[in-house]
Amino acid sequence: MTRTLITGGLVITAADEVHADVLIEHGRVVALAAPGTQEWTADRVIDASQKYVIPGGVDAHTHMELPFGGTFASDTFETGTRAAAWGGTTTIVDFAVQAKGEPLRAGLDAWMEKADGNCAIDYAFHMIMSDVNEATLREMPKLVELGVSSFKLFMAYPGVFYSDDGQILRAMQVAGDTGGLIMMHAENGIAIDVLVEQALARGETDPRYHGEVRKALLEAEAAHRAIQLARVAGSPLYVVHVSAQEAVAELAAARDMGLPVFGETCPQYLFLSTDNLAEPDFEGAKYVCSTPLRPKEHQAALWRGLRTNDLQVVSTDHCPFCFVGQKELGRGDFSKIPNGLPGVENRMDLLHQAVVDGHISRRRWIEIACATPARMFGIYPQKGTIAPGADADVVIYDPHATQVLSAETHHMNVDYSAYEGRTITGQVETVLSRGELVVDQRKYTGHAGHGAFVPRGLCQYLG
């Protein structure tokens, strides 16, 4: 195993910024020291002068190979984790999917098989429960023991993933008893389906109507309902992909009461808007995701929520579908456009741009992208920080480089970029995953099969 020394860089974690040398051995960080104070020898020395040395990103919400709307997400575990590595993310938490009528364990086994031997970086799983019943409720504690300690439920997508309030309450009760964390897609899917039907009947078929029918108030209503159900059950709650200022207000109110309620947003809600959904010639289909993009005025509330810690995590909800042949399934009917955006490669860079633009601090960048997701999902300090004993998931980041985001240059297996033509200040230069070079001076040196399954403990913000 190669002994690596990183010298001369500014080490940034959620807690600190310090000029330090970092010594790596046997896949772990073994020591940090003030520059030049230790005469360490190493097989490989990386000069990080004028650069940041940051923990590898933890993207706690990705969907590789997800079946949706009669097609599949276009990134495989191989292509998606390679793209993640290019973007400075060294751990993903993807979603295993329970098929209706099948046990949870069968869904987990199927997704473990998809990922095994194919990932360039480490991975873990949440469990999507699409069929909450007595048998699957009994399985939940067993999955927690296997290191799958979070369960996603949907208030949206009737007939596909939807759970009713009774099913949600039962799952929350089990989670409250076992320490599991319920993740909620909070949108009132029953009401949304009525609005979809009415819009299509009026001939409103373009992509922009996807955003118009999935109203912000129906996100806020569902978030409020989920919070009250969690209170009744005595369960923690993590609301995924929060996009609307009204939903942020519901989370903030719950947290002001001291409730164990957490929220995540995504780069698309921070940097894109309904203006993109309204792009002509069906181009808006590229931006169809759920929860949907909102008018620009919602962005200020999301940034404020990230600064005040009413939102704790930025994940991508990476779920790419190609424009040609996949998004086009919804020509003439926005409800048939596969929901999802590509983004796993762009998250760390976009959030660094947020530092440059003054929305967040450098340490908050690392907190919302690395440390908090690792703590939230039970893998800290193995992941999410640079400290003795942590996995040597380390990124050398050049804060002065500029790049233009484009489908021509990205590594995600999708034929468009949601951020096409956007100039970003900052770029990943070198990435280590458990001490192995995955990206070396902007050259990919990783390989499928390096990534290992990471069993997770319980949420570290509870108890």
N, C-alpha and C positions, 0 to 999 in steps of 0.2 A: 504494500500500500504506500503510495507516494506521500511524502511529508511536504506540505505546502506552506509557504510563508507569504502573506500579503502585507506589503509595506507601504507607508507613506500616505495612506488614505484617511479620509474623515469617516469614522465608523458612526453610523446613525442607527439607533434603535428607537423604540417608542419612548424609552426612558432617558436617553442620553445622546449627546453628540460629542465625540472625543477623537482626537488624532491618536491612532493606535496602530501597532502592528498586530496581525492576527496569525496565530500558529494553528495549523490544521494537521491532524494525524488520525489514521484509522477511521476516516469519514466523519470525524467530529472536530469541533473547535476545542482546542486544549488549553489555549492561553491567549490573553491580550496583554500588551505592555506598551508603555509610552515609547514613541519611536526612538530607536537606537539604544534603548536601555538594556536590551537583552541580546546576547550574542548567539542567537539561534541559528542552527544550520538546517537546511532544507534541500530536498531534491528539486523543488520548483519554487522560484521566487516570482511573485507577481507585483509589479510596481503600480501602485494605485495613486501615485502623486497627482494632485489636482482633481481627484475623483472621489466619489462617495463609495463606501463599502457598506452595503445594506443587506438585511436578511432577504432570502428568496421570498417572493410573494406567495401568499396562500390565497388561492381563489376558491372560496367555499361554495360556489354555485356554478357548476358547468353541466352541460348535457351533451356528452359525446354519444353519437349513434342513437340518439333518442328517436323512437318511432312517433310520428305526429302527423296528423292530417293526411294520411295515406302515403307518407314518404318518411325518410329518415334524415336526421341531422347529418350534414355533409362531412363533418369531421369525425374520423375514427379516433380511437384512443391513441393510435400511433401518430396521426397527423396533428391532432389537437394538442397532445402533450408536447410535441416538438415545437409547435407554434407558441405554446405557453412558455417554454424554455427560452425561446428567442426574445420574448417580452419580459423576462426576468421573474416569471412565476415558476416555483420549484415544487409546489404541492397543489393538487386540485382535490376538491371534494365533489364528486359527481353523484348522480342519483340512480340507484338501482330501482327498477320499476316492477311492482307487483302486477301481474296480469289478473284481471277479474276472474274469480273462481279458483285462483291458485294460491298456494301458501306464500308468505313473505320470503321464506328461505329459498324457494324456487327462483324468485326474481333476483334475490341477492346472488345466488349461484350463477345465474345466467350473465349478470353484469360482471361478476368476478372473472368469468371465462372470457368475456370480451376484452377485459383489461389485461389479464395475465399475459406477460411476455411481450406486450405491445407498447408499454408506456415508457417514455423517455425520462419522466420525472415521477416522484412518488405520488400516490393517490389514495384516497379513502372514499367511503360511500355514505350517503344518507339513504333512507328507504322511503320511496313513494308508496303510500298506502292508497290503493284505488278501490279496495273492497274491505271496509272495516266491518268485521263480524266477530263472533265469539272466538273462532279459531285463530284469526289473525291477531286479536287482542292478546291471546295467550302467548303468541310468538314474540311479542314486543320485548319482554325481558330477556329472552334468549338472544335476540339480536344485539341488545346492549352488551351482553356478555361477550359477543363476538367482535365488539369494537365498532358496531354500527349503532350509535347512541342518539340519533336524531331521525325524526319521522316527518315526512312532508304530507300535508293534507291540502285539499283544494276546495275552496268555496266556489270555484269557477268550473267550467267545462262539464255541464250536466251530460250524463251518458258516457263520459270518458273517465275522468279522474274525480268527479264531484263527490263530496261527502255531505250528508245533511247534518244539521246541528246536533242531533242525537248521536250520530256516529262520531262527530268531532268531540263531543263531551266525553264519550266513553274512552276514546283514544287519549284525550288529555288526562283523564283520571288515572289511566295506567302509567302515562308518562310522569305524572306527579308522584306516583308511588315508587317508580323505579329510577328516577333521576334522568329519564330521557327528555329530549327537547323536541317540542312540536314546532315545526316550521309551517307557516301558513301562507298560501296564495290567497290573499284577501281581496276578492272581488265578488259581488253578488251575481253569480252566474245565471241564476234563474231570471232575474230582472233583465240582465244584459241580453239574454236570448230573446226576450220579448222585443227589446229595442232593435236588435239585429233584424228580426222578422219584419218589423214595421218599416225599417229603413229600406230593406230590399224591396218591399212592396211598393215603396214610393219611387223606386228606380235609382236609389242612392247606392251605387255599387263600387265606387272608386275607393282606393286604399284609405283616403283620409277619413272615411266614415267609420273605419275600424276604431279610430280614436274618439270619434264623436259619440258612438253608442256605448263605449266602455267608460262611462262617466266617472269623473273624480269623486262625486258624492257616493257612488256605488263601491268605490274602493274604500272610502272613509267609513261608510256604513258597515262594510264587512270587517274592517280592522276593529271598529268599535265592538261589533258582535263577538269577534274572536277573543278580544280582551276580556269581555264579560264572561264568556264561557270558560276561559282559562282561570278567572277569579273563582268561579263556582267550583271548578275541578281542583283548585290548588296547584295549578301547573304553570311552569314557565312558558313563554311564548316568544317565538322569533318570527317576525313578519318579513317575508322576502320581497324583493324588488319594489320598494316603496317609491311611488312616482308623483304623488299628489300632495300639495300643501295641506289639504284637509286631513289626509291620512297621517302626515307627520304630526299634526295637532293632536290626533287621538293617541298616538304613541307618547308624545310629550306629557299629555295629561295623565296617562297611566303611570309613567315614570315619576311624575311629580308626587304621585300617591305612594311611591316606593314599591310598585309592583315589578316583578321580574319579567318585564316586557322589553324586547329588543327589536331593532329594525335595521334593515339592510337597504341600501340603494345601489344603483348601477351607473356606470359612466354614461350610458345612453340618455339617462334622465337628467344628468348634469350638463351634458354638452349638446344634445339634440332636442328637437321639439316637434310640435305639430306642423311647423313649416316644412319639415322633411317629409312627413306623411302626405302633405299636399303637393309634392313635386309632380309635375305633369307626366303624361305618357307612361303611366303605371310605375314610374320610378319610385313613387311613394311606397310601393310594396316592399322595397328593400328594408323599410323601417317599421314594418308591422311586427309588434311584439306585445306581450301581455304580462303585466299591466302595460298600457300603451304610452307612447310619448305624449307629453302634456304641453300646453302653451308655455312659452318661455318664462312667464312670470312665476311659474312653480319652482324654477331653478333656485331662486334666492332662498326659499324655505328649506330646500334640500341642503344647500351649502350651510345654512345656519344650523340645521339639525346636526350636520357633521361636526361643526365647531362646538356646539353645546352638548354633544354626546347623546342627543335624543335619537340620532342614528349612529350606529357603532361600526358598521362594516360597509365596505364597497366591494361587491363581487360583480361578476360580469353577466350571469345568466346566459353564458355563451351557448347558443343553440343555432348554428348557422344553417341556412338553406340557400342554395344557389338561386340567383335571380332567374337564370335560364333553366327551365325545366322543373323548378320547384316553386319558387314564389309565383311563377306564371300560372300555377294551378288555380289561382284566384282571380284571373282575368274575368271581369264581368260579375264577380261575386266576392267582395272583400272577405266574407266569412270563410272562404276556402283558401285564403293565403296562409301558408304555414307560418306559425307565430315564432319568431326568434331572430336574434341578431348575432353576428360574429363579433367577438371582442376580447377573447382570452389573451391575445398577443398585445393588446393596446392598453390594458388597464394601468399598469405601473407607469407608463409614459404619460397617459392622460392625467393621472393624479400628480405626477411631477409638474406637469404644466399648470395644474391648479396651485401648486406651491409658487411657481413663477408668477402666476397671476394674482397671488395674494389671498386666495380663498382659504388655504390651510397652511400650517407650518410644516417644516420638514419632518419633525417627529410625529406629527399627526398623520402625515402621509404614510409613514411606516406603521403607525398604530392601526389605521383603518384597513390597510392592505396586507399586513403581515401578522402583527402581534395579536390584535383582537380576534380576527377569525381563528387563529390557532387556539386562543384561550376559549373562545365561544364553543369550539367543537372538540375540545379535549386533547389537543396535541402540543400544547405549550408546556415547557420550553424546548421540547424536541424540535419544534418548528417555530418560526416567527420571530426569532431573535438571534443575536450573535453573542454568545456567552459560553464559558467553559462547560462542556458536556452537551451542548446543543448539536444537532446535526449540522454539518458544514454545508448548509444551503446558503450560499453567499453570492451576491451580485456586485460586480464592479460597475458603477454607474457614472457615466460622463455627463455632468450637469450642464456642460457648455456646448455639447454637440447639438446640431439641429438636424431634423429629419422631416420628411413629408410623408404622411401616411397615405398608402395607396395599395390597391389590389395588385398592382404590378410588382410590388416588393414585399408584401406580407407573406406569411408562411401558412396561414390558415387555408384549409381546403374549401375555399368558397370564392365565387367569381366577382365579388365586389367588396369594397370597404365601406363601412358605415361612416367613416371619417375621411373619405377620399379628398385629397388635396390639402388637408389640414397640416399646417406647420407646427411642429412640436419642438420645444427646447428640452434637451435631455435624451439620452439613449443608452440602452444596455450595451456594455462592451464585452464583459466576460461573466459567465455563470458557472458556478459549481453546485453540483447536487451530491450531497454526502461526500464531498471532497473530490469528486470526479468532475473534470471539465466537460461541460455540456455545450457551452458556447465559449470559444476562445478568440478574443480580439475580433469579434463579429464573424467568426467562422463556426459553423455547427460541427461539433465533435462528439455529440451524444449518439445514443443508439437505442432502438426499441429493446425493451427488456431490462434496461437499467432501473427503471422505476419500480418501487416495491409498494405493496399494500401496507398502509399504516392503520393498525387498529386504534380506535380513538377511545379516550376516557369520557367522563361526563363534562358537561359545561362547567367551566371554572368560575363562572360568575354567580353560582348558586351555592347556598348552604354555608 
